[in-house]
Amino acid sequence: MTTDRIDQASPDVREVLDAAYRKLFPSLRSKDHTSEECAVSDLHAFRFYRFLDDEAYTDAALMLVPEGWDSIEIRRTDDMLWHVGLAGNDMHLMAEDPDEFYVDAEDCEHLPLAICEAALRAKGPTQ
């Protein structure tokens, strides 16, 4: 998987989301996501993997959106493809270069993958 484009050919949505989670949140442990007794630091991973286990892929994908990127635009075109745009909401940083705080993912067949792709782009190429 690259930060530029997710392979849309025949995706295993769960696998793609899991890989993106590990890439975006390497410090959060996902060792035992079935335990109800997770520490607060593991709560994010616990919730994410519960969404995956329940096949709530759109909810899981929304958890990939980086903090501060809290404006999301989702639309579906006439050709039934998803377009997702994320915008950052940090006014101090946006004053420097507003274009850096908008990313989009276009022409995705699966909404969770469009959100995932936009989240990866928002995090940037350093990840």
Backbone as a printed PyTorch tensor [residue, N CA C, xyz], in Angstrom:
tensor([[[  0.8430,  -1.1680,   0.0000],
         [  0.0000,   0.0000,   0.0000],
         [  0.8870,   1.2280,   0.0000]],

        [[  0.5200,   2.2250,  -0.7790],
         [  1.2580,   3.4760,  -0.7880],
         [  0.3690,   4.5750,  -0.2410]],

        [[  0.9670,   5.7030,   0.0570],
         [  0.1650,   6.8210,   0.5280],
         [ -0.5530,   7.5090,  -0.6200]],

        [[ -0.2290,   7.1620,  -1.8670],
         [ -0.8380,   7.8200,  -3.0180],
         [ -2.1390,   7.1730,  -3.4540]],

        [[ -2.1810,   5.8640,  -3.4810],
         [ -3.3620,   5.1980,  -4.0300],
         [ -3.4830,   3.8010,  -3.4680]],

        [[ -4.6740,   3.4300,  -3.0740],
         [ -4.9560,   2.0760,  -2.6090],
         [ -5.4210,   1.2660,  -3.8030]],

        [[ -4.9450,   0.0310,  -3.9050],
         [ -5.3490,  -0.8440,  -5.0010],
         [ -6.8340,  -1.1610,  -4.8710]],

        [[ -7.6240,  -0.7300,  -5.8440],
         [ -9.0720,  -0.8950,  -5.7990],
         [ -9.5530,  -2.1430,  -6.5500]],

        [[ -8.6380,  -2.8660,  -7.1750],
         [ -9.0290,  -3.9700,  -8.0550],
         [ -9.9250,  -4.9780,  -7.3410]],

        [[ -9.4110,  -5.6550,  -6.3670],
         [-10.2200,  -6.6000,  -5.5910],
         [ -9.7390,  -6.5360,  -4.1460]],

        [[-10.0740,  -5.4470,  -3.4650],
         [ -9.5100,  -5.2250,  -2.1360],
         [-10.1400,  -6.1040,  -1.0690]],

        [[ -9.3200,  -6.5150,  -0.1340],
         [ -9.8170,  -7.0880,   1.1020],
         [ -9.8780,  -5.8960,   2.0520]],

        [[-11.0620,  -5.3360,   2.2210],
         [-11.2210,  -4.0850,   2.9450],
         [-10.6380,  -4.1850,   4.3480]],

        [[-10.9020,  -5.2840,   5.0300],
         [-10.3790,  -5.4600,   6.3850],
         [ -8.8460,  -5.4150,   6.3880]],

        [[ -8.2370,  -6.1010,   5.4460],
         [ -6.7730,  -6.1550,   5.3660],
         [ -6.1810,  -4.7770,   5.0840]],

        [[ -6.7890,  -4.0300,   4.1810],
         [ -6.3030,  -2.7000,   3.8490],
         [ -6.4240,  -1.7690,   5.0520]],

        [[ -7.5730,  -1.8140,   5.7360],
         [ -7.7630,  -0.9520,   6.9050],
         [ -6.7950,  -1.3180,   8.0260]],

        [[ -6.5740,  -2.6000,   8.2360],
         [ -5.6370,  -3.0440,   9.2700],
         [ -4.2250,  -2.5380,   8.9630]],

        [[ -3.7950,  -2.6720,   7.7190],
         [ -2.4590,  -2.2090,   7.3290],
         [ -2.3420,  -0.6950,   7.4870]],

        [[ -3.3850,   0.0240,   7.1210],
         [ -3.3640,   1.4830,   7.2600],
         [ -3.3010,   1.8800,   8.7300]],

        [[ -4.0250,   1.1620,   9.5780],
         [ -4.0100,   1.4680,  11.0140],
         [ -2.6050,   1.2780,  11.5820]],

        [[ -1.9900,   0.1650,  11.2340],
         [ -0.6330,  -0.0910,  11.7360],
         [  0.3580,   0.9490,  11.2170]],

        [[  0.1220,   1.4500,  10.0070],
         [  1.0080,   2.4630,   9.4410],
         [  0.7860,   3.8300,  10.0920]],

        [[ -0.4700,   4.1970,  10.3170],
         [ -0.7850,   5.5110,  10.8560],
         [ -0.5920,   5.6170,  12.3650]],

        [[ -0.7560,   4.5040,  13.0710],
         [ -0.6660,   4.5170,  14.5330],
         [  0.2960,   3.4290,  15.0180]],

        [[  1.5640,   3.5380,  14.6610],
         [  2.5100,   2.4730,  15.0330],
         [  2.7320,   2.3520,  16.5380]],

        [[  2.4830,   3.4210,  17.2780],
         [  2.7370,   3.3640,  18.7200],
         [  1.5870,   2.7320,  19.5000]],

        [[  0.4190,   2.6080,  18.8820],
         [ -0.7120,   2.0070,  19.5770],
         [ -0.6670,   0.5010,  19.4110]],

        [[ -0.7420,  -0.1830,  20.5170],
         [ -0.6490,  -1.6380,  20.4680],
         [ -1.9770,  -2.2470,  20.0460]],

        [[ -1.9090,  -3.3470,  19.3130],
         [ -3.1160,  -4.0610,  18.8920],
         [ -2.9870,  -5.5340,  19.2290]],

        [[ -2.2550,  -5.8220,  20.3000],
         [ -1.9250,  -7.2040,  20.6340],
         [ -3.1400,  -8.0650,  20.9710]],

        [[ -4.0450,  -7.5660,  21.7960],
         [ -5.1800,  -8.3730,  22.2170],
         [ -6.4390,  -7.5340,  22.1500]],

        [[ -6.9830,  -7.3960,  20.9570],
         [ -8.1290,  -6.5230,  20.7860],
         [ -9.4380,  -7.1520,  21.2190]],

        [[ -9.4230,  -8.3750,  21.7440],
         [-10.6510,  -8.9900,  22.2070],
         [-10.8460,  -8.8290,  23.7050]],

        [[ -9.8360,  -8.4040,  24.4200],
         [ -9.9210,  -8.2560,  25.8650],
         [-10.7240,  -7.0260,  26.2390]],

        [[-11.6900,  -7.1910,  27.1280],
         [-12.4800,  -6.0760,  27.6060],
         [-11.6840,  -5.2140,  28.5760]],

        [[-10.5910,  -5.7420,  29.1050],
         [ -9.8050,  -5.0330,  30.0990],
         [ -8.5860,  -4.3780,  29.4650]],

        [[ -8.8200,  -3.5220,  28.5010],
         [ -7.7000,  -2.8530,  27.8440],
         [ -7.3960,  -1.5480,  28.5650]],

        [[ -6.1540,  -1.1350,  28.5600],
         [ -5.7480,   0.1240,  29.1680],
         [ -6.2450,   1.2760,  28.3110]],

        [[ -6.2770,   2.4580,  28.8890],
         [ -6.7390,   3.6230,  28.1560],
         [ -5.9120,   3.8300,  26.8860]],

        [[ -4.6180,   3.5760,  26.9620],
         [ -3.7710,   3.7510,  25.7830],
         [ -4.1190,   2.7550,  24.6770]],

        [[ -4.7290,   1.6590,  25.0420],
         [ -5.1180,   0.6550,  24.0550],
         [ -6.5590,   0.8280,  23.5820]],

        [[ -7.2680,   1.7950,  24.1460],
         [ -8.6920,   1.9500,  23.8340],
         [ -8.9170,   2.2440,  22.3480]],

        [[ -8.0620,   3.0750,  21.7650],
         [ -8.2080,   3.3950,  20.3450],
         [ -8.0860,   2.1270,  19.5030]],

        [[ -7.0490,   1.3340,  19.7680],
         [ -6.8550,   0.0790,  19.0290],
         [ -8.0070,  -0.8810,  19.2940]],

        [[ -8.4540,  -0.9580,  20.5250],
         [ -9.5670,  -1.8440,  20.8860],
         [-10.8130,  -1.4880,  20.0740]],

        [[-11.1510,  -0.1900,  20.0410],
         [-12.3380,   0.2510,  19.3000],
         [-12.1780,  -0.0230,  17.8090]],

        [[-10.9950,   0.2870,  17.2630],
         [-10.7630,   0.0740,  15.8420],
         [-10.9640,  -1.3920,  15.4670]],

        [[-10.3500,  -2.2940,  16.2240],
         [-10.4510,  -3.7180,  15.8910],
         [-11.8400,  -4.2910,  16.1810]],

        [[-12.5690,  -3.7000,  17.1080],
         [-13.9640,  -4.1210,  17.3030],
         [-14.7880,  -3.7660,  16.0650]],

        [[-14.5470,  -2.5660,  15.5220],
         [-15.2370,  -2.1870,  14.2840],
         [-14.8950,  -3.1750,  13.1680]],

        [[-13.6280,  -3.5380,  13.0400],
         [-13.2420,  -4.5070,  12.0090],
         [-13.9110,  -5.8480,  12.2470]],

        [[-13.9020,  -6.3110,  13.4980],
         [-14.5230,  -7.5970,  13.8190],
         [-16.0120,  -7.6010,  13.4960]],

        [[-16.6570,  -6.4560,  13.6890],
         [-18.0940,  -6.3350,  13.4260],
         [-18.3940,  -5.9520,  11.9780]],

        [[-17.3430,  -5.8850,  11.1500],
         [-17.4520,  -5.5040,   9.7500],
         [-18.0610,  -4.1180,   9.5680]],

        [[-17.8150,  -3.2400,  10.5430],
         [-18.2260,  -1.8360,  10.4660],
         [-17.0610,  -1.0590,   9.8670]],

        [[-16.7970,  -1.3260,   8.5990],
         [-15.5920,  -0.8170,   7.9610],
         [-15.5760,   0.7020,   7.8050]],

        [[-16.7110,   1.3200,   7.5620],
         [-16.7390,   2.7730,   7.4460],
         [-16.3950,   3.4140,   8.7830]],

        [[-16.9330,   2.8820,   9.8800],
         [-16.5980,   3.4010,  11.2110],
         [-15.1170,   3.2260,  11.5100]],

        [[-14.5640,   2.0810,  11.1400],
         [-13.1350,   1.8410,  11.3500],
         [-12.3130,   2.8360,  10.5220]],

        [[-12.7120,   3.0600,   9.2820],
         [-11.9780,   3.9890,   8.4150],
         [-12.0100,   5.4070,   8.9770]],

        [[-13.1120,   5.8130,   9.5490],
         [-13.1990,   7.1490,  10.1320],
         [-12.2290,   7.3150,  11.3030]],

        [[-11.8880,   6.2250,  11.9670],
         [-10.9160,   6.2980,  13.0630],
         [ -9.4980,   6.5410,  12.5440]],

        [[ -9.2760,   6.3760,  11.2570],
         [ -7.9550,   6.6060,  10.6670],
         [ -7.6900,   8.0860,  10.3820]],

        [[ -8.7290,   8.8850,  10.3570],
         [ -8.5720,  10.3040,  10.0480],
         [ -7.7360,  10.9610,  11.1440]],

        [[ -6.6350,  11.6020,  10.7660],
         [ -5.7570,  12.2120,  11.7780],
         [ -6.4510,  13.3220,  12.5630]],

        [[ -6.0150,  13.4900,  13.7870],
         [ -6.5400,  14.5460,  14.6410],
         [ -6.3080,  15.9010,  13.9680]],

        [[ -7.3080,  16.7460,  14.0360],
         [ -7.2090,  18.0640,  13.4200],
         [ -7.7710,  18.1200,  12.0090]],

        [[ -8.0030,  16.9840,  11.4160],
         [ -8.6080,  16.9110,  10.0790],
         [-10.0860,  16.5810,  10.2790]],

        [[-10.8230,  17.5460,  10.7930],
         [-12.1740,  17.2410,  11.2450],
         [-13.2880,  17.7270,  10.3220]],

        [[-12.9320,  18.1090,   9.1280],
         [-13.9420,  18.4530,   8.1400],
         [-13.8580,  17.4190,   7.0250]],

        [[-14.9810,  16.7340,   6.8040],
         [-14.9710,  15.6630,   5.8090],
         [-16.1390,  15.8670,   4.8390]],

        [[-15.8460,  15.6740,   3.5750],
         [-16.8680,  15.7670,   2.5300],
         [-16.9070,  14.4220,   1.8220]],

        [[-18.0760,  13.8280,   1.8010],
         [-18.2500,  12.5270,   1.1450],
         [-19.3440,  12.6780,   0.0990]],

        [[-19.0390,  12.2330,  -1.1090],
         [-20.0650,  12.2550,  -2.1440],
         [-19.8930,  11.0600,  -3.0620]],

        [[-20.9820,  10.7090,  -3.7010],
         [-20.9750,   9.5980,  -4.6500],
         [-21.4010,  10.1380,  -6.0060]],

        [[-20.6470,   9.7880,  -7.0110],
         [-20.9130,  10.3040,  -8.3490],
         [-21.9450,   9.4430,  -9.0800]],

        [[-22.3300,   9.9220, -10.2370],
         [-23.2860,   9.1790, -11.0620],
         [-22.7500,   7.8150, -11.4750]],

        [[-21.4200,   7.6990, -11.5630],
         [-20.8330,   6.4120, -11.9290],
         [-20.6230,   5.5150, -10.7030]],

        [[-21.2430,   5.9020,  -9.5680],
         [-21.2720,   5.0980,  -8.3330],
         [-19.8960,   4.9520,  -7.6790]],

        [[-19.0120,   5.9260,  -7.8710],
         [-17.7130,   5.9180,  -7.2200],
         [-17.7100,   6.9610,  -6.1050]],

        [[-16.9350,   6.6910,  -5.0710],
         [-16.8680,   7.5710,  -3.9060],
         [-15.7490,   8.5840,  -4.0420]],

        [[-16.0220,   9.7880,  -3.5710],
         [-15.0450,  10.8630,  -3.4890],
         [-15.0720,  11.3650,  -2.0440]],

        [[-13.9180,  11.4040,  -1.4100],
         [-13.8120,  11.8610,  -0.0290],
         [-12.7800,  12.9710,   0.0330]],

        [[-13.1450,  14.0710,   0.6610],
         [-12.2180,  15.1730,   0.8920],
         [-12.0990,  15.4240,   2.3850]],

        [[-10.8790,  15.6200,   2.8440],
         [-10.6200,  15.9570,   4.2430],
         [ -9.9740,  17.3250,   4.2970]],

        [[-10.3660,  18.1040,   5.2730],
         [ -9.7480,  19.4170,   5.4640],
         [ -9.3130,  19.5610,   6.9100]],

        [[ -8.1310,  20.1340,   7.0780],
         [ -7.6270,  20.4110,   8.4150],
         [ -8.3240,  21.6250,   8.9920]],

        [[ -8.3740,  21.6980,  10.3070],
         [ -9.0980,  22.7770,  10.9450],
         [ -8.2180,  23.5490,  11.9220]],

        [[ -6.9100,  23.5320,  11.7160],
         [ -5.9960,  24.2780,  12.5640],
         [ -5.7260,  25.6180,  11.8840]],

        [[ -6.3900,  26.6660,  12.3390],
         [ -6.3240,  27.9640,  11.6720],
         [ -4.9010,  28.5360,  11.6580]],

        [[ -4.1280,  28.3080,  12.6980],
         [ -2.7590,  28.8140,  12.7460],
         [ -1.9160,  28.1790,  11.6310]],

        [[ -2.0140,  26.8730,  11.4920],
         [ -1.2460,  26.1890,  10.4610],
         [ -1.7780,  26.4820,   9.0650]],

        [[ -3.0910,  26.6020,   8.9370],
         [ -3.6740,  26.8600,   7.6210],
         [ -3.2600,  28.2140,   7.0730]],

        [[ -2.9660,  29.1690,   7.9500],
         [ -2.5510,  30.4910,   7.4910],
         [ -1.2450,  30.4150,   6.7040]],

        [[ -0.3980,  29.4340,   7.0260],
         [  0.8690,  29.2650,   6.3210],
         [  0.6620,  28.7680,   4.8910]],

        [[ -0.1300,  27.7540,   4.7040],
         [ -0.3920,  27.2080,   3.3720],
         [ -1.6960,  26.4160,   3.3990]],

        [[ -2.8180,  27.0610,   3.0620],
         [ -4.1170,  26.3900,   3.1460],
         [ -4.2170,  25.1270,   2.2900]],

        [[ -3.4980,  25.0790,   1.1650],
         [ -3.5830,  23.9160,   0.2940],
         [ -3.0150,  22.6600,   0.9480]],

        [[ -2.1360,  22.8230,   1.9120],
         [ -1.5700,  21.6600,   2.5970],
         [ -2.5890,  20.9740,   3.4920]],

        [[ -3.6890,  21.6570,   3.7720],
         [ -4.6470,  21.1150,   4.7170],
         [ -5.9420,  20.6820,   4.0470]],

        [[ -5.8180,  20.2410,   2.8060],
         [ -6.9440,  19.6320,   2.1060],
         [ -6.4090,  18.4720,   1.2780]],

        [[ -7.0000,  17.3280,   1.4470],
         [ -6.6370,  16.1640,   0.6390],
         [ -7.9290,  15.5160,   0.1610]],

        [[ -7.8260,  14.7680,  -0.9060],
         [ -8.9980,  14.0470,  -1.3730],
         [ -8.6090,  12.6970,  -1.9470]],

        [[ -9.6080,  11.8570,  -2.0230],
         [ -9.4830,  10.5460,  -2.6500],
         [-10.6550,  10.4420,  -3.6190]],

        [[-10.3690,  10.1090,  -4.8450],
         [-11.4050,  10.0670,  -5.8750],
         [-11.5000,   8.6910,  -6.5160]],

        [[-12.6810,   8.4300,  -7.0620],
         [-12.9260,   7.2300,  -7.8620],
         [-12.6740,   5.9350,  -7.1030]],

        [[-13.1470,   5.8550,  -5.8730],
         [-13.0300,   4.6280,  -5.0860],
         [-14.3670,   3.8910,  -5.1120]],

        [[-14.3110,   2.5920,  -5.2810],
         [-15.5290,   1.8020,  -5.3130],
         [-16.1100,   1.5690,  -3.9120]],

        [[-15.2680,   1.6080,  -2.8940],
         [-15.6930,   1.3210,  -1.5230],
         [-15.4750,   2.5450,  -0.6480]],

        [[-16.5190,   3.0000,   0.0350],
         [-16.4160,   4.1800,   0.8790],
         [-15.3230,   4.0550,   1.9380]],

        [[-15.2120,   2.9390,   2.6660],
         [-14.1390,   2.8530,   3.6640],
         [-12.7430,   3.0220,   3.0550]],

        [[-12.5420,   2.5190,   1.8460],
         [-11.2320,   2.6590,   1.2100],
         [-10.9760,   4.0960,   0.7650]],

        [[-12.0150,   4.8100,   0.3710],
         [-11.8540,   6.2240,   0.0190],
         [-11.4630,   7.0290,   1.2510]],

        [[-12.0970,   6.7590,   2.3760],
         [-11.7540,   7.4470,   3.6280],
         [-10.3330,   7.0950,   4.0370]],

        [[ -9.9820,   5.8250,   3.9330],
         [ -8.6470,   5.3550,   4.2850],
         [ -7.5910,   6.0510,   3.4250]],

        [[ -7.8250,   6.1210,   2.1450],
         [ -6.8700,   6.7550,   1.2330],
         [ -6.6970,   8.2320,   1.5700]],

        [[ -7.7960,   8.9250,   1.8400],
         [ -7.7010,  10.3380,   2.2070],
         [ -6.9480,  10.5050,   3.5340]],

        [[ -7.1750,   9.6100,   4.4860],
         [ -6.4830,   9.6750,   5.7760],
         [ -4.9830,   9.4690,   5.5950]],

        [[ -4.6050,   8.5320,   4.7400],
         [ -3.1840,   8.3060,   4.4710],
         [ -2.5490,   9.5350,   3.8220]],

        [[ -3.2640,  10.1580,   2.9260],
         [ -2.7460,  11.3650,   2.2730],
         [ -2.6340,  12.5180,   3.2800]],

        [[ -3.5950,  12.6090,   4.1940],
         [ -3.5570,  13.6690,   5.2010],
         [ -2.3630,  13.5240,   6.1240]],

        [[ -2.0250,  12.2930,   6.4290],
         [ -0.8800,  12.0450,   7.3070],
         [  0.4240,  12.3980,   6.6080]],

        [[  0.4410,  12.3170,   5.3030],
         [  1.6160,  12.7480,   4.5460],
         [  2.5650,  11.6380,   4.2000]],

        [[  3.5240,  11.9320,   3.3270],
         [  4.4620,  10.9240,   2.8280],
         [  5.4940,  10.4770,   3.8580]],

        [[  5.5880,  11.1670,   4.9940],
         [  6.5750,  10.7840,   5.9990],
         [  6.1980,   9.5140,   6.7150]],

        [[  4.9280,   9.1190,   6.5820],
         [  4.4920,   7.9000,   7.2560],
         [  4.8120,   6.7460,   6.3730]]])
